[in-house]
């Protein structure tokens, strides 16, 4: 995923089982086929990609940018 699409507030990046990429302000929770917001912070869909072999390994902490 191209991190240029992620907003400056994004601190987490993750891909769901269907290939959807998401940026999260707060660490997301895991559900049966993807990630979801934990009711705090912002979330934005970044786009679609090839579904990953193991979506559970895609959660990534992003470095702080532009704060």
C-alpha positions as CSV (number, residue, x, y, z in Angstrom):
1,X,0.0,0.0,0.0
2,X,1.2,3.5,-0.9
3,X,1.5,5.4,2.4
4,X,1.0,8.7,0.6
5,X,-2.7,7.9,0.6
6,X,-2.7,7.7,4.4
7,X,-3.7,10.9,6.2
8,X,-1.2,12.5,8.6
9,X,-3.3,11.5,11.6
10,X,-3.1,7.8,10.7
11,X,-1.1,5.7,13.2
12,X,-2.2,2.2,12.0
13,X,-2.6,0.5,8.7
14,X,-4.3,-2.8,8.1
15,X,-5.8,-4.9,5.3
16,X,-9.0,-7.0,5.6
17,X,-9.4,-10.5,4.2
18,X,-11.3,-9.1,1.2
19,X,-8.3,-6.9,0.2
20,X,-9.5,-3.6,1.6
21,X,-6.8,-1.3,3.1
22,X,-7.7,0.9,6.0
23,X,-5.9,3.6,8.0
24,X,-6.8,4.1,11.7
25,X,-6.0,6.8,14.2
26,X,-6.2,4.3,17.1
27,X,-5.2,0.7,17.1
28,X,-8.1,-1.3,15.6
29,X,-9.7,-4.5,17.0
30,X,-9.7,-7.8,15.1
31,X,-12.9,-9.4,14.0
32,X,-13.6,-12.6,12.1
33,X,-12.5,-11.3,8.6
34,X,-10.9,-8.0,9.2
35,X,-10.3,-5.0,11.4
36,X,-12.6,-2.5,12.9
37,X,-12.3,0.8,14.8
38,X,-12.4,0.6,18.6
39,X,-14.9,3.5,18.9
40,X,-12.1,6.1,19.3
41,X,-10.2,7.9,16.6
42,X,-10.7,8.3,12.9
43,X,-10.7,5.7,10.2
44,X,-10.5,5.9,6.4
45,X,-10.6,3.3,3.6
46,X,-7.5,3.7,1.4
47,X,-8.4,1.4,-1.4
48,X,-8.5,-2.3,-2.5
49,X,-5.6,-4.6,-3.1
50,X,-5.1,-8.3,-3.7
51,X,-6.5,-10.2,-0.7
52,X,-3.7,-11.3,1.5
53,X,-2.8,-14.9,2.3
54,X,-3.0,-14.0,6.0
55,X,-4.8,-10.7,6.7
56,X,-4.1,-11.1,10.5
57,X,-0.4,-10.2,9.9
58,X,-1.1,-6.9,8.1
59,X,-1.7,-4.7,11.1
60,X,1.2,-2.2,11.1
61,X,2.0,0.7,13.4
62,X,3.0,3.7,11.3
63,X,5.7,6.2,12.4
64,X,4.4,9.6,13.6
65,X,4.3,12.0,10.7
66,X,3.7,15.7,10.5
67,X,2.5,16.4,14.1
